Amino acid sequence: MFGLASTGSVQKLEDDLRRLRSDFQDYELKYLNLHAKAKSLFGKIAKAQAREEAEAESAAVDAGEAGPAVSTLSPRMQLIQRQILARRATQNGERR
């Protein structure tokens, strides 16, 4: 009597477990797919940002300025360096 009633509930539990495992695998695959897409998108964004920084740095070098990404000087030392370079530029202009 108790054996027949319990087998039905055990069967129901086993079916529920199979369904949950299947759902979990589906969600895991969806997560992995989403993660791969996000990683790819973030990689593209990082490359675009690096390209923009490189273009800005080359434009600054072409204009005769050192970009902040190149400098290892402190902000105060950078200010002093800019003042020195500005003084040299005016002195070179006067000598010509």
ZIUR-V746715 format. One record per residue. RES is the residue in one letter. SS is DSSP state (helix for helix, strand for strand, loop for the rest). D_FIRST is the distance of its C-alpha to the first C-alpha in whole Angstrom. Layout:
res & ss & d_first
RES & SS & D_FIRST
RES & SS & D_FIRST
//
This chain:
res & ss & d_first
M & loop & 0
F & helix & 4
G & helix & 5
L & helix & 6
A & helix & 7
S & helix & 9
T & helix & 10
G & helix & 12
S & helix & 13
V & helix & 15
Q & helix & 16
K & helix & 18
L & helix & 19
E & helix & 21
D & helix & 22
D & helix & 24
L & helix & 25
R & helix & 27
R & helix & 28
L & helix & 29
R & helix & 31
S & helix & 33
D & helix & 34
F & helix & 35
Q & helix & 37
D & helix & 39
Y & helix & 40
E & helix & 41
L & helix & 43
K & helix & 44
Y & helix & 45
L & helix & 47
N & helix & 49
L & helix & 50
H & helix & 51
A & helix & 53
K & helix & 55
A & helix & 56
K & helix & 57
S & helix & 59
L & helix & 61
F & helix & 61
G & helix & 63
K & helix & 65
I & helix & 66
A & helix & 67
K & helix & 69
A & helix & 71
Q & helix & 72
A & helix & 73
R & helix & 75
E & helix & 77
E & helix & 77
A & helix & 79
E & helix & 81
A & helix & 82
E & helix & 83
S & helix & 85
A & helix & 87
A & helix & 88
V & helix & 89
D & helix & 91
A & loop & 92
G & loop & 94
E & loop & 91
A & loop & 88
G & loop & 85
P & loop & 83
A & loop & 80
V & loop & 83
S & loop & 84
T & loop & 83
L & loop & 86
S & loop & 85
P & helix & 86
R & helix & 89
M & helix & 90
Q & helix & 89
L & helix & 91
I & helix & 94
Q & helix & 94
R & helix & 94
Q & helix & 97
I & helix & 99
L & helix & 98
A & helix & 99
R & helix & 102
R & helix & 103
A & helix & 102
T & helix & 105
Q & helix & 107
N & helix & 107
G & helix & 108
E & helix & 111
R & helix & 112
R & loop & 112
//
